[in-house]
Amino acid sequence: MLKRRLITVGLLLVAGGTAILAVPGLHDAARRASSANLALLAGAVGLELASCVSFLAIFRRFFAELPAPEARRLAWIEMGSGALLPGGGVGSLAAG
């Protein structure tokens, strides 16, 4: 399972890098990102991960009757749908 996830992350990174190089307007974004403060970027990623883990913990408290693997999967789906669907958090509530 871990091997599959690592392959997925690697493919996503390659796809993102390819998109940055292929789309003309993203060259400037890549240049700006390369000059970013790495400490601030690492801090932002760390805070985002902490936010996601906190959501998982709270989700488990509200849906304690679900088995842990299914609850984690559903919580991640709700977080993703909140980011992707129009309406943000309202869309993720409807998905859950």
Backbone hydrogen bonds in HBPLUS format (Angstrom, degrees):
<---DONOR---> <-ACCEPTOR-->    atom                        ^
c    i                          cat <-CA-CA->   ^        H-A-AA   ^      H-
h    n   atom  resd res      DA  || num        DHA   H-A  angle D-A-AA Bond
n    s   type  num  typ     dist DA aas  dist angle  dist       angle   num
A0005-ARG N   A0001-MET O   3.06 MM   4  6.37 155.2  2.12 147.1 153.6     1
A0006-LEU N   A0002-LEU O   2.90 MM   4  6.15 159.8  1.94 152.9 158.3     2
A0007-ILE N   A0003-LYS O   2.98 MM   4  6.20 155.0  2.04 146.7 153.5     3
A0008-THR N   A0004-ARG O   2.96 MM   4  6.20 154.3  2.03 143.7 151.0     4
A0009-VAL N   A0005-ARG O   2.88 MM   4  6.16 162.8  1.91 153.6 157.5     5
A0010-GLY N   A0006-LEU O   2.93 MM   4  6.09 161.6  1.96 146.7 152.1     6
A0011-LEU N   A0007-ILE O   2.89 MM   4  6.11 159.5  1.93 150.2 155.6     7
A0012-LEU N   A0008-THR O   2.92 MM   4  6.16 154.5  1.99 149.2 156.4     8
A0013-LEU N   A0009-VAL O   2.94 MM   4  6.20 155.2  2.00 150.4 156.9     9
A0014-VAL N   A0010-GLY O   2.96 MM   4  6.23 158.7  2.01 149.5 155.4    10
A0015-ALA N   A0011-LEU O   2.85 MM   4  6.03 160.0  1.89 147.4 153.3    11
A0016-GLY N   A0012-LEU O   2.85 MM   4  6.01 156.6  1.90 146.0 152.5    12
A0017-GLY N   A0013-LEU O   2.91 MM   4  6.09 161.9  1.95 148.0 153.0    13
A0018-THR N   A0014-VAL O   2.87 MM   4  6.04 155.6  1.93 147.9 155.1    14
A0019-ALA N   A0015-ALA O   2.92 MM   4  6.11 154.3  1.98 144.2 151.1    15
A0020-ILE N   A0016-GLY O   2.97 MM   4  6.23 156.0  2.03 148.4 154.6    16
A0021-LEU N   A0017-GLY O   3.07 MM   4  6.29 154.2  2.14 144.8 151.3    17
A0022-ALA N   A0018-THR O   2.81 MM   4  5.90 144.0  1.94 146.3 157.2    18
A0023-VAL N   A0019-ALA O   2.98 MM   4  5.86 162.3  2.01 151.6 153.6    19
A0026-LEU N   A0023-VAL O   3.11 MM   3  5.63 152.5  2.19 115.9 124.1    20
A0027-HIS N   A0024-PRO O   3.39 MM   3  5.89 169.7  2.40 114.6 117.6    21
A0030-ALA N   A0026-LEU O   2.93 MM   4  6.22 153.0  2.01 149.5 156.4    22
A0031-ARG N   A0027-HIS O   2.98 MM   4  6.27 153.0  2.05 146.2 153.6    23
A0032-ARG N   A0028-ASP O   2.92 MM   4  6.17 159.6  1.96 150.1 155.4    24
A0033-ALA N   A0029-ALA O   2.90 MM   4  6.05 156.2  1.96 145.5 152.5    25
A0034-SER N   A0030-ALA O   3.04 MM   4  6.19 144.5  2.17 140.9 149.6    26
A0035-SER N   A0032-ARG O   3.15 MM   3  5.37 141.9  2.30 100.8 111.4    27
A0036-ALA N   A0033-ALA O   3.22 MM   3  5.10 165.5  2.24 105.2 107.1    28
A0041-LEU N   A0037-ASN O   3.05 MM   4  6.33 158.8  2.10 151.6 158.3    29
A0042-ALA N   A0038-LEU O   2.86 MM   4  5.97 161.0  1.89 146.1 151.0    30
A0043-GLY N   A0039-ALA O   2.93 MM   4  6.09 153.2  2.00 142.4 150.2    31
A0044-ALA N   A0040-LEU O   2.90 MM   4  6.13 154.4  1.96 147.0 153.5    32
A0045-VAL N   A0041-LEU O   2.98 MM   4  6.24 160.2  2.02 150.4 155.5    33
A0046-GLY N   A0042-ALA O   2.89 MM   4  6.05 157.6  1.94 145.9 152.7    34
A0047-LEU N   A0043-GLY O   2.90 MM   4  6.12 157.0  1.95 148.2 154.0    35
A0048-GLU N   A0044-ALA O   2.97 MM   4  6.16 155.1  2.03 145.4 152.4    36
A0049-LEU N   A0045-VAL O   2.93 MM   4  6.19 159.3  1.98 150.9 156.2    37
A0050-ALA N   A0046-GLY O   2.94 MM   4  6.15 155.5  2.00 145.8 152.9    38
A0051-SER N   A0047-LEU O   2.90 MM   4  6.12 149.7  2.00 143.7 152.0    39
A0052-CYS N   A0048-GLU O   2.98 MM   4  6.29 155.5  2.04 148.0 154.1    40
A0053-VAL N   A0049-LEU O   2.94 MM   4  6.19 163.7  1.96 153.1 157.1    41
A0054-SER N   A0050-ALA O   2.92 MM   4  6.04 152.2  2.00 143.3 151.2    42
A0055-PHE N   A0051-SER O   2.96 MM   4  6.22 153.7  2.03 145.6 152.5    43
A0056-LEU N   A0052-CYS O   3.00 MM   4  6.32 155.8  2.06 147.6 154.1    44
A0057-ALA N   A0053-VAL O   3.00 MM   4  6.27 155.5  2.06 146.1 152.4    45
A0058-ILE N   A0054-SER O   2.97 MM   4  6.24 163.2  2.00 154.0 157.9    46
A0059-PHE N   A0055-PHE O   2.82 MM   4  5.92 159.0  1.86 150.6 157.3    47
A0060-ARG N   A0056-LEU O   2.98 MM   4  6.18 155.2  2.05 146.2 152.0    48
A0061-ARG N   A0057-ALA O   3.18 MM   4  6.49 141.8  2.34 138.3 148.2    49
A0061-ARG N   A0058-ILE O   3.06 MM   3  5.05 122.5  2.41  94.1 109.0    50
A0062-PHE N   A0058-ILE O   3.15 MM   4  6.51 149.9  2.24 150.4 157.4    51
A0063-PHE N   A0059-PHE O   2.94 MM   4  6.10 148.3  2.04 150.4 159.9    52
A0066-LEU N   A0063-PHE O   3.28 MM   3  5.87 159.6  2.32 113.6 119.0    53
A0071-ALA N   A0067-PRO O   2.92 MM   4  6.10 160.3  1.96 161.1 167.6    54
A0072-ARG N   A0068-ALA O   2.94 MM   4  6.11 162.3  1.97 155.7 159.6    55
A0073-ARG N   A0069-PRO O   3.04 MM   4  6.21 162.6  2.07 144.8 149.8    56
A0074-LEU N   A0070-GLU O   2.90 MM   4  6.07 163.0  1.93 149.8 154.4    57
A0075-ALA N   A0071-ALA O   2.88 MM   4  6.04 157.0  1.94 147.7 154.3    58
A0076-TRP N   A0072-ARG O   2.95 MM   4  6.20 161.2  1.99 153.3 157.6    59
A0077-ILE N   A0073-ARG O   2.98 MM   4  6.22 154.2  2.05 145.9 153.5    60
A0078-GLU N   A0074-LEU O   2.90 MM   4  6.16 156.5  1.96 148.9 155.0    61
A0079-MET N   A0075-ALA O   2.97 MM   4  6.26 155.9  2.03 147.8 154.3    62
A0080-GLY N   A0076-TRP O   2.95 MM   4  6.16 160.8  1.99 148.9 154.1    63
A0081-SER N   A0077-ILE O   2.83 MM   4  6.03 159.8  1.87 152.1 157.9    64
A0082-GLY N   A0078-GLU O   2.96 MM   4  6.05 145.9  2.08 141.0 149.9    65
A0083-ALA N   A0079-MET O   3.27 MM   4  6.56 135.6  2.48 137.6 148.0    66
A0083-ALA N   A0080-GLY O   3.12 MM   3  5.21 131.9  2.36  96.5 109.2    67
A0084-LEU N   A0080-GLY O   2.99 MM   4  6.21 146.2  2.11 146.9 156.8    68
A0085-LEU N   A0081-SER O   2.87 MM   4  5.42 164.5  1.90 141.1 146.3    69
A0088-GLY N   A0085-LEU O   3.23 MM   3  5.95 147.7  2.34 141.2 141.1    70
A0090-VAL N   A0087-GLY O   3.20 MM   3  5.44 146.5  2.32 138.7 129.1    71
A0091-GLY N   A0088-GLY O   3.15 MM   3  5.53 122.6  2.49 105.9 118.5    72
A0092-SER N   A0088-GLY O   3.29 MM   4  6.70 149.0  2.39 144.9 153.8    73
A0093-LEU N   A0089-GLY O   3.02 MM   4  6.28 145.8  2.14 144.6 153.4    74
A0094-ALA N   A0090-VAL O   3.14 MM   4  6.46 151.1  2.23 144.8 152.0    75
A0095-ALA N   A0091-GLY O   3.03 MM   4  6.28 145.8  2.15 140.9 150.3    76
A0096-GLY N   A0092-SER O   3.08 MM   4  6.22 141.6  2.24 139.8 148.6    77
